Amino acid sequence: MPRATFEQTYRGKLLLTGEYFVLDGVPALAVPTKLGQRFAVNPTKGAGLAWRSFDPRGKEWFSTHLNWDGSVGYQRQANAFSKRLYQLLRAADELNPGALVYATANNSVVSHLEFERLWGLGTSSTLISFVADWLEVDAFALLENTFGGSGYDLACATAKGPIVYTRDGTTPTIAALDWYPAWLDQTYFVYRNQKQNSREGIRSYRSVAIPEKTKEEVASLTAALTEPTLHLRSAQKILQNHERIVAATLSTQTVQEELFPDFPGQLKSLGAWGGDFIWALCELSKEKVEEYFNVRGYNTVITYREMIL
């Protein structure tokens, strides 16, 4: 029986290596973020499921009242989100019969995002993780039956630190890492001012045949990056090679070639290429890095230590 009262925070995520290739079982390096999404469930007297979601500034961006049959009593914005939420509840019910009726009987859920919705840090993955825990179903099976994807973001939602994630259907391998080399303090995350649709990136990746040799090379780069004796310049070279492989696979330019050819260091796209965050590795101070990106219109620059759990 799902818990009547339940409160939990799930972490956001960043995939540092292996993007796209992780879908084909290539080991990928992923890290949970300090910021996440907090959920609280409490019973109510009224029928149905009352749901309210708030952004980092405490502003309500979505609310709804769902009945067991999917009908909506009331709704504030984001009609698509109501449908997605009901889809999740239906899928949970298929995995644990009775979950849908229970969830929509007399419950209130309130969620609070700690990161910006457009940052791409895991609004959906934290939601799936919460629904899975609350309604007592397997999170990876729930993902497989709904949104799809590699599942690394679900692994990050409850991770305590860096992981190497290897997809294998609904039974992935998740290896925790004690990984914090000194050169990470010379790296920064820069928001690209736009969110990319990951489904579009996946479709582009799936449209080409990926040689096994390429997958092996990406896997070797992930392994090389986690070597404890690695230094900044070696890490830059590894990520430069990683960018080259992904760019060749997707037939596109790297972000450094496209937007920042004069950056004095190495840049790497994260997540779906074309949006979300860039990982910047360089020997500049934070002030110099901020100055470089700010004058080009990119005002969100976060150090590794500030961002990652």
Secondary structure as the mmCIF struct_conf table of DSSP 4:
data_model
#
loop_
_struct_conf.conf_type_id
_struct_conf.id
_struct_conf.beg_label_comp_id
_struct_conf.beg_label_asym_id
_struct_conf.beg_label_seq_id
_struct_conf.end_label_comp_id
_struct_conf.end_label_asym_id
_struct_conf.end_label_seq_id
BEND BEND1 ALA A 4 THR A 5
STRN STRN1 PHE A 6 LEU A 15
BEND BEND2 THR A 17 THR A 17
TURN_TY1_P TURN_TY1_P1 GLU A 19 TYR A 20
HELX_RH_3T_P HELX_RH_3T_P1 PHE A 21 ASP A 24
TURN_TY1_P TURN_TY1_P2 GLY A 25 GLY A 25
STRN STRN2 ALA A 28 PRO A 43
BEND BEND3 LYS A 45 ALA A 47
STRN STRN3 GLY A 48 PHE A 54
TURN_TY1_P TURN_TY1_P3 PRO A 56 ARG A 57
BEND BEND4 GLY A 58 GLY A 58
STRN STRN4 GLU A 60 LEU A 66
TURN_TY1_P TURN_TY1_P4 TRP A 68 ASP A 69
BEND BEND5 GLY A 70 GLY A 70
STRN STRN5 VAL A 72 ARG A 76
BEND BEND6 GLN A 77 GLN A 77
HELX_RH_AL_P HELX_RH_AL_P1 ASN A 79 LEU A 95
BEND BEND7 ASN A 96 ASN A 96
TURN_TY1_P TURN_TY1_P5 PRO A 97 GLY A 98
HELX_RH_AL_P HELX_RH_AL_P2 ALA A 99 ALA A 103
TURN_TY1_P TURN_TY1_P6 THR A 104 ALA A 105
STRN STRN6 ASN A 106 LEU A 113
BEND BEND8 GLU A 114 PHE A 115
HELX_RH_3T_P HELX_RH_3T_P2 ARG A 117 TRP A 119
BEND BEND9 LEU A 121 LEU A 121
HELX_RH_AL_P HELX_RH_AL_P3 THR A 123 TRP A 134
TURN_TY1_P TURN_TY1_P7 LEU A 135 GLU A 136
HELX_RH_AL_P HELX_RH_AL_P4 ALA A 139 GLU A 144
TURN_TY1_P TURN_TY1_P8 ASN A 145 PHE A 147
BEND BEND10 GLY A 149 GLY A 149
HELX_RH_AL_P HELX_RH_AL_P5 TYR A 152 ALA A 157
TURN_TY1_P TURN_TY1_P9 THR A 158 THR A 158
BEND BEND11 LYS A 160 GLY A 161
STRN STRN7 ILE A 163 THR A 166
TURN_TY1_P TURN_TY1_P10 GLY A 169 THR A 170
BEND BEND12 THR A 171 THR A 171
STRN STRN8 THR A 173 ALA A 176
HELX_RH_3T_P HELX_RH_3T_P3 ALA A 182 GLN A 186
STRN STRN9 THR A 187 TYR A 191
BEND BEND13 ASN A 193 GLN A 194
HELX_RH_AL_P HELX_RH_AL_P6 SER A 198 ARG A 206
TURN_TY1_P TURN_TY1_P11 SER A 207 SER A 207
BEND BEND14 VAL A 208 VAL A 208
HELX_LH_PP_P HELX_LH_PP_P1 ALA A 209 PRO A 211
HELX_RH_AL_P HELX_RH_AL_P7 GLU A 212 LEU A 225
TURN_TY1_P TURN_TY1_P12 THR A 226 THR A 226
TURN_TY1_P TURN_TY1_P13 PRO A 228 THR A 229
HELX_RH_AL_P HELX_RH_AL_P8 LEU A 232 LEU A 250
TURN_TY1_P TURN_TY1_P14 SER A 251 SER A 251
BEND BEND15 THR A 252 THR A 252
HELX_RH_AL_P HELX_RH_AL_P9 VAL A 255 GLU A 258
TURN_TY1_P TURN_TY1_P15 LEU A 259 LEU A 259
TURN_TY1_P TURN_TY1_P16 PRO A 261 ASP A 262
BEND BEND16 PRO A 264 PRO A 264
STRN STRN10 GLY A 265 SER A 269
BEND BEND17 GLY A 271 ALA A 272
TURN_TY1_P TURN_TY1_P17 TRP A 273 GLY A 274
BEND BEND18 GLY A 275 ASP A 276
STRN STRN11 PHE A 277 CYS A 282
BEND BEND19 GLU A 283 LEU A 284
HELX_RH_AL_P HELX_RH_AL_P10 LYS A 286 ASN A 294
TURN_TY1_P TURN_TY1_P18 VAL A 295 GLY A 297
STRN STRN12 VAL A 301 THR A 303
HELX_RH_AL_P HELX_RH_AL_P11 TYR A 304 MET A 307
STRN STRN13 ILE A 308 ILE A 308
#
